[in-house]
Amino acid sequence: MVIIGGGFVGVEYAHFFSAVGTKVTLIIRDKVLLPFEEPEISELLKNEMGKRMTLLFGSDAVELRRSGKGYAVLVENRGSGEIQQLQTDTVMVSAGRTSNADLLKVENAGVETNERNYIKVDDYLRTNRKHIWALGDAIGRAMFTHAGDHEAELAWHNAGSRRKLPMDFQNVPHAVYTSPQIASIGLTEKKARENYEVLVGKAAYSDTVMVRRCLSTAGLQKRSSRRAAAGSSGFILSALTQLS
Ligand SMILES: Cc1cc2nc3c(=O)[nH]c(=O)nc-3n(C[C@H](O)[C@H](O)[C@H](O)COP(=O)(O)OP(=O)(O)OC[C@H]3O[C@@H](n4cnc5c(N)ncnc54)[C@H](O)[C@@H]3O)c2cc1C
């Protein structure tokens, strides 16, 4: 099986199919897996997933055609321009999600969309039309089920209340169902350092009871906190865990 795209969806399915015995090749445009995660996470995931499947980094799928009983996928190396042909039974395309606001034609209701064609909302999830609220994937922000659920509660509250509550997009937790498993919330260390003086703590995940119970060894926990200035307290900017 060839999977095109090394984002959250591509790596989760690559993990799942390789775990049930499928021979998987994952085509990844970037030089790392999950570039939005901490670099340690991308590296660890690359090493662990690389043991179970073929990872083609810095590569673009440029052509797909029927070939025998399956498909031929032409893959171009973005650095050298070299093309290789992969023969496969099945192809999965997970090269990103796009808005379908063009099908819904929200502009007919006077609702504005942004440059990526997602519905524009303010901090309270209200569109430019006073009585129209939008949430979930349609606004193209934190595209996760639990974020959509929370936004639904907020939009419902804000539509009927004078005391409106903003959506906090910085603190949306997310998980990636691979092996190692990944979970994180908040800023990456690099992002945190752009605006704050930070303290970074790291611990071996194997020191936790859960990991010992699972007989695992690889993994880490990392937490970035704002450094406490004299007379004030610091606060946690991010946290992530990865375990296998
Ligand atoms: C392969 C994949 C894996 C994912 N894995 C995870 C995960 O592990 N964890 C996680 O948190 N999130 C995951 N997500 C993201 C998650 O599925 C979405 O963020 C979530 O479903 C968004 O909810 P929503 O209600 O905004 O949109 P949707 O769940 O897409 O619901 C929108 C609904 O509106 C309907 N609709 C569209 N247009 C119209 C119309 N004109 N009229 C009437 N109905 C319409 C659609 O048919 C659909 O039923 C994944 C997404 C994908 C694609």
The ligand as an SDF file (V2000), in Angstrom:
LIG
                    3D

 53 58  0  0  0  0  0  0  0  0999 V2000
   -9.0860   10.4890    8.2580 C   0  0  0  0  0  0  0  0  0  0  0  0
   -9.3380   11.4340    9.4140 C   0  0  0  0  0  0  0  0  0  0  0  0
   -8.9090   11.0860   10.6880 C   0  0  0  0  0  0  0  0  0  0  0  0
   -9.1550   11.9340   11.7630 C   0  0  0  0  0  0  0  0  0  0  0  0
   -8.7300   11.5810   13.0140 N   0  0  0  0  0  0  0  0  0  0  0  0
   -9.0020   12.3770   14.0580 C   0  0  0  0  0  0  0  0  0  0  0  0
   -8.6270   12.0080   15.3760 C   0  0  0  0  0  0  0  0  0  0  0  0
   -8.0200   10.9840   15.5860 O   0  0  0  0  0  0  0  0  0  0  0  0
   -8.9510   12.8370   16.4010 N   0  0  0  0  0  0  0  0  0  0  0  0
   -9.6160   14.0060   16.2010 C   0  0  0  0  0  0  0  0  0  0  0  0
   -9.8850   14.7250   17.1650 O   0  0  0  0  0  0  0  0  0  0  0  0
   -9.9870   14.3860   14.9610 N   0  0  0  0  0  0  0  0  0  0  0  0
   -9.7070   13.6020   13.8820 C   0  0  0  0  0  0  0  0  0  0  0  0
  -10.0870   13.9910   12.6270 N   0  0  0  0  0  0  0  0  0  0  0  0
  -10.7610   15.2900   12.4650 C   0  0  0  0  0  0  0  0  0  0  0  0
  -12.2420   15.2030   12.8430 C   0  0  0  0  0  0  0  0  0  0  0  0
  -12.8490   14.1550   12.1120 O   0  0  0  0  0  0  0  0  0  0  0  0
  -12.9020   16.5450   12.4830 C   0  0  0  0  0  0  0  0  0  0  0  0
  -12.1690   17.5970   13.0740 O   0  0  0  0  0  0  0  0  0  0  0  0
  -14.3260   16.5940   12.9870 C   0  0  0  0  0  0  0  0  0  0  0  0
  -15.0680   15.5480   12.3990 O   0  0  0  0  0  0  0  0  0  0  0  0
  -14.9360   17.9510   12.6470 C   0  0  0  0  0  0  0  0  0  0  0  0
  -16.2850   17.9340   13.0110 O   0  0  0  0  0  0  0  0  0  0  0  0
  -17.3220   18.8620   12.2230 P   0  0  0  0  0  0  0  0  0  0  0  0
  -18.6400   18.6100   12.8540 O   0  0  0  0  0  0  0  0  0  0  0  0
  -16.8020   20.2560   12.1570 O   0  0  0  0  0  0  0  0  0  0  0  0
  -17.2960   18.3410   10.7100 O   0  0  0  0  0  0  0  0  0  0  0  0
  -17.7060   16.9150   10.1480 P   0  0  0  0  0  0  0  0  0  0  0  0
  -17.4840   15.8200   11.1490 O   0  0  0  0  0  0  0  0  0  0  0  0
  -17.0330   16.8020    8.8060 O   0  0  0  0  0  0  0  0  0  0  0  0
  -19.2630   17.0400    9.9680 O   0  0  0  0  0  0  0  0  0  0  0  0
  -19.7990   17.8950    8.9960 C   0  0  0  0  0  0  0  0  0  0  0  0
  -21.0870   17.2550    8.4970 C   0  0  0  0  0  0  0  0  0  0  0  0
  -21.7700   18.2190    7.7000 O   0  0  0  0  0  0  0  0  0  0  0  0
  -22.2170   17.5780    6.5320 C   0  0  0  0  0  0  0  0  0  0  0  0
  -22.3540   18.6070    5.4970 N   0  0  0  0  0  0  0  0  0  0  0  0
  -21.3950   19.2000    4.7500 C   0  0  0  0  0  0  0  0  0  0  0  0
  -21.9450   20.1050    3.9100 N   0  0  0  0  0  0  0  0  0  0  0  0
  -23.2850   20.0830    4.1440 C   0  0  0  0  0  0  0  0  0  0  0  0
  -24.3900   20.7860    3.6000 C   0  0  0  0  0  0  0  0  0  0  0  0
  -24.2390   21.6850    2.6140 N   0  0  0  0  0  0  0  0  0  0  0  0
  -25.6110   20.5160    4.0860 N   0  0  0  0  0  0  0  0  0  0  0  0
  -25.7870   19.5890    5.0660 C   0  0  0  0  0  0  0  0  0  0  0  0
  -24.7710   18.8970    5.6180 N   0  0  0  0  0  0  0  0  0  0  0  0
  -23.5490   19.1360    5.1520 C   0  0  0  0  0  0  0  0  0  0  0  0
  -21.1470   16.5320    6.2180 C   0  0  0  0  0  0  0  0  0  0  0  0
  -21.6760   15.5270    5.3850 O   0  0  0  0  0  0  0  0  0  0  0  0
  -20.8310   16.0340    7.6250 C   0  0  0  0  0  0  0  0  0  0  0  0
  -21.7190   15.0140    8.0190 O   0  0  0  0  0  0  0  0  0  0  0  0
   -9.8430   13.1670   11.5410 C   0  0  0  0  0  0  0  0  0  0  0  0
  -10.2690   13.5070   10.2460 C   0  0  0  0  0  0  0  0  0  0  0  0
  -10.0040   12.6580    9.1930 C   0  0  0  0  0  0  0  0  0  0  0  0
  -10.4910   13.0590    7.8050 C   0  0  0  0  0  0  0  0  0  0  0  0
  1  2  1  0
  2  3  1  0
  2 52  2  0
  3  4  2  0
  4  5  1  0
  4 50  1  0
  5  6  2  0
  6  7  1  0
  6 13  1  0
  7  8  2  0
  7  9  1  0
  9 10  1  0
 10 11  2  0
 10 12  1  0
 12 13  2  0
 13 14  1  0
 14 15  1  0
 14 50  1  0
 15 16  1  0
 16 17  1  0
 16 18  1  0
 18 19  1  0
 18 20  1  0
 20 21  1  0
 20 22  1  0
 22 23  1  0
 23 24  1  0
 24 25  2  0
 24 26  1  0
 24 27  1  0
 27 28  1  0
 28 29  2  0
 28 30  1  0
 28 31  1  0
 31 32  1  0
 32 33  1  0
 33 34  1  0
 33 48  1  0
 34 35  1  0
 35 36  1  0
 35 46  1  0
 36 37  1  0
 36 45  1  0
 37 38  2  0
 38 39  1  0
 39 40  1  0
 39 45  2  0
 40 41  1  0
 40 42  2  0
 42 43  1  0
 43 44  2  0
 44 45  1  0
 46 47  1  0
 46 48  1  0
 48 49  1  0
 50 51  2  0
 51 52  1  0
 52 53  1  0
M  END
$$$$
